[in-house]
Amino acid sequence: MKPQDVIAGKASLWIFGYGSLVWKPDFKYKRSQVGYIQGYKRRFWHGDNFHRGNDDLPGRVVTLIEDDDASTWGVAFEVTGSEVEESLKYLNVRETVCGGYVTKMVDFFPEGGEEEEEEEQQPPVQALVYIATTENALYLGPASSEAIGVQIAVCRGKTGHNLEYLLRLAEFMRSSCPHVEDHHLFSIEAAALSVASYLIAAQ
């Protein structure tokens, strides 16, 4: 699916972010909401040789893996009017050209307040999401939390350190989704911080 196919005849669009977009969207939007999508799990299985790594030492960033029993929390941004085309042009470079991601439409479920009754909670909306597939040349696949943590601790790219990416994502989950236990994310965070502490002490 191409982004231009998505916006045909649309005055507004929701874009779901589950990685760096949750803290750094860098495009204009009308509003944002924390929530989740179903049928996917977030994994640090995608390589990055631009933003958070290079050709010699590719970093590790997240993608989505299909899993019927899983859900992934993040932020959805609503863009309207001219913002729709502008945001997609920007994200096409950031995520598709430089990141190697493809686009899909998914159901996004906005988070409802605890005080809301079930029947009052907001219905899902269709949202555009960027996913790196196994066919992508930068796809690295699974590895242990320890191995991924080491890789993240030592890599950096044009946008910054790979460790910053990991820590900001973990911070978002703790502050915005404190009820969600993301074992994959937090175990990699612990491993990467352990390596970073060792490297600092060894200097």
C-alpha positions as CSV (number, residue, x, y, z in Angstrom):
1,M,0.0,0.0,0.0
2,K,1.3,3.4,-1.0
3,P,0.6,6.5,1.2
4,Q,-0.9,8.3,-1.7
5,D,-3.5,5.6,-2.0
6,V,-4.5,6.1,1.6
7,I,-5.2,9.8,1.4
8,A,-7.4,9.7,-1.8
9,G,-10.5,11.7,-0.9
10,K,-9.6,11.9,2.8
11,A,-9.8,15.2,4.8
12,S,-8.2,13.6,7.8
13,L,-6.0,10.7,8.7
14,W,-4.8,9.0,11.9
15,I,-1.1,7.9,12.0
16,F,-0.1,5.3,14.6
17,G,3.4,5.5,16.1
18,Y,5.0,2.8,18.3
19,G,8.7,3.8,18.1
20,S,10.4,7.2,17.8
21,L,7.1,8.8,16.7
22,V,5.7,8.5,20.2
23,W,8.2,11.2,21.4
24,K,9.3,12.8,18.1
25,P,6.6,13.0,15.5
26,D,8.2,16.1,13.8
27,F,5.0,16.9,11.8
28,K,2.0,19.1,12.4
29,Y,-1.1,17.3,13.7
30,K,-4.5,18.3,15.1
31,R,-4.4,16.0,18.2
32,S,-2.9,12.9,19.6
33,Q,-4.1,10.0,21.7
34,V,-2.5,7.2,23.5
35,G,-3.9,3.7,22.7
36,Y,-3.1,0.4,21.1
37,I,-3.5,-1.8,18.1
38,Q,-4.3,-5.5,18.2
39,G,-2.7,-8.5,16.4
40,Y,0.9,-7.2,16.5
41,K,3.8,-7.3,18.9
42,R,6.6,-4.7,19.0
43,R,10.1,-6.1,18.6
44,F,13.6,-4.7,18.2
45,W,14.2,-6.8,15.1
46,H,14.8,-4.2,12.5
47,G,18.2,-2.9,11.6
48,D,19.0,0.8,11.2
49,N,22.0,2.0,9.2
50,F,20.9,5.7,9.1
51,H,19.1,7.2,12.1
52,R,20.6,5.0,14.9
53,G,23.5,3.1,13.3
54,N,25.6,2.8,10.1
55,D,26.5,0.2,7.5
56,D,29.3,-1.2,9.7
57,L,27.3,-1.2,13.0
58,P,23.6,-1.1,12.3
59,G,21.4,-0.1,15.2
60,R,18.3,-1.9,16.4
61,V,14.9,-0.3,16.2
62,V,11.4,-1.6,16.5
63,T,9.0,-3.0,14.0
64,L,5.7,-4.9,14.4
65,I,5.4,-8.7,14.1
66,E,2.0,-10.3,13.5
67,D,0.7,-12.1,16.6
68,D,-3.0,-12.7,17.0
69,D,-2.8,-12.7,20.8
70,A,-0.7,-9.5,21.1
71,S,-1.3,-5.8,21.3
72,T,1.1,-2.8,20.9
73,W,0.7,0.5,22.7
74,G,1.7,3.8,21.2
75,V,0.3,7.2,20.1
76,A,-2.0,8.0,17.2
77,F,-1.8,11.4,15.6
78,E,-4.7,12.9,13.7
79,V,-3.7,15.1,10.7
80,T,-6.2,17.1,8.7
81,G,-6.4,19.2,5.6
82,S,-3.0,20.1,4.1
83,E,-1.3,18.4,7.1
84,V,-2.2,15.0,5.6
85,E,-0.1,15.3,2.5
86,E,2.7,17.2,4.3
87,S,3.0,14.5,7.1
88,L,3.0,11.7,4.6
89,K,5.7,13.3,2.5
90,Y,7.9,13.7,5.6
91,L,7.2,10.2,6.9
92,N,7.9,8.7,3.4
93,V,11.5,10.0,3.7
94,R,11.9,9.3,7.4
95,E,10.3,5.8,7.6
96,T,10.3,4.4,4.0
97,V,13.3,5.8,2.2
98,C,15.7,6.0,5.2
99,G,14.0,3.3,7.4
100,G,12.8,0.7,5.0
101,Y,9.2,0.5,6.3
102,V,6.0,-0.2,4.4
103,T,2.5,1.1,5.3
104,K,-0.7,-0.7,6.4
105,M,-4.0,0.4,7.8
106,V,-5.0,-1.0,11.2
107,D,-7.6,-0.4,13.9
108,F,-6.4,1.9,16.6
109,F,-8.2,1.7,20.0
110,P,-7.9,5.0,21.9
111,E,-7.3,4.5,25.6
112,G,-10.4,5.1,27.7
113,G,-10.2,6.7,31.1
114,E,-10.7,4.3,34.1
115,E,-13.8,6.2,35.1
116,E,-15.5,5.6,31.8
117,E,-18.1,2.9,31.4
118,E,-17.4,0.3,28.8
119,E,-20.2,1.5,26.5
120,E,-18.8,5.1,26.7
121,Q,-15.3,4.2,25.5
122,Q,-14.3,5.5,22.2
123,P,-14.6,3.2,19.2
124,P,-11.5,2.2,17.2
125,V,-10.4,4.3,14.2
126,Q,-8.5,3.3,11.1
127,A,-4.9,4.4,11.3
128,L,-1.9,4.3,9.1
129,V,1.1,2.4,10.5
130,Y,4.7,1.8,9.2
131,I,6.0,-1.7,9.5
132,A,9.3,-3.3,8.5
133,T,8.8,-6.7,7.1
134,T,11.1,-9.8,6.9
135,E,11.6,-9.1,3.2
136,N,13.4,-5.8,4.0
137,A,17.2,-6.0,3.6
138,L,17.7,-4.2,6.9
139,Y,15.6,-6.8,8.8
140,L,17.7,-8.5,11.5
141,G,15.3,-10.8,13.1
142,P,15.2,-12.2,16.7
143,A,18.0,-12.3,19.1
144,S,18.4,-12.5,22.9
145,S,17.7,-9.5,25.0
146,E,21.4,-9.5,26.0
147,A,22.6,-9.5,22.4
148,I,20.2,-6.8,21.4
149,G,21.1,-4.7,24.4
150,V,24.9,-4.9,23.5
151,Q,24.2,-3.8,20.0
152,I,22.0,-0.9,21.1
153,A,24.6,0.2,23.7
154,V,27.4,0.7,21.1
155,C,25.6,2.0,18.0
156,R,24.8,5.5,16.9
157,G,23.6,7.1,13.7
158,K,22.8,10.5,12.2
159,T,19.9,11.1,14.6
160,G,21.8,10.1,17.7
161,H,22.7,7.2,19.9
162,N,20.7,3.9,19.6
163,L,20.6,3.9,23.4
164,E,18.7,7.2,23.5
165,Y,16.0,5.6,21.2
166,L,15.6,2.7,23.6
167,L,15.5,4.8,26.7
168,R,13.0,7.3,25.3
169,L,10.7,4.5,24.2
170,A,10.9,2.8,27.7
171,E,10.2,6.2,29.3
172,F,7.1,6.7,27.2
173,M,5.7,3.3,28.2
174,R,6.3,3.9,31.9
175,S,4.8,7.4,31.9
176,S,1.9,7.0,29.4
177,C,1.1,3.3,29.7
178,P,2.1,2.4,33.3
179,H,-0.4,-0.5,33.4
180,V,1.3,-2.3,30.4
181,E,4.2,-4.7,31.1
182,D,6.4,-4.8,28.0
183,H,8.9,-7.5,28.9
184,H,10.7,-7.4,25.6
185,L,11.3,-3.7,25.8
186,F,12.2,-3.5,29.5
187,S,14.5,-6.6,29.4
188,I,16.5,-5.0,26.5
189,E,16.6,-1.7,28.4
190,A,18.1,-3.5,31.4
191,A,20.7,-5.3,29.3
192,A,21.7,-2.2,27.4
193,L,22.1,-0.1,30.6
194,S,24.2,-2.8,32.1
195,V,26.6,-2.7,29.1
196,A,26.6,1.1,29.0
197,S,27.5,1.2,32.7
198,Y,30.4,-1.2,32.1
199,L,31.7,0.8,29.1
200,I,31.6,4.0,31.2
201,A,33.4,2.4,34.1
202,A,36.0,1.0,31.8
203,Q,36.9,4.4,30.4
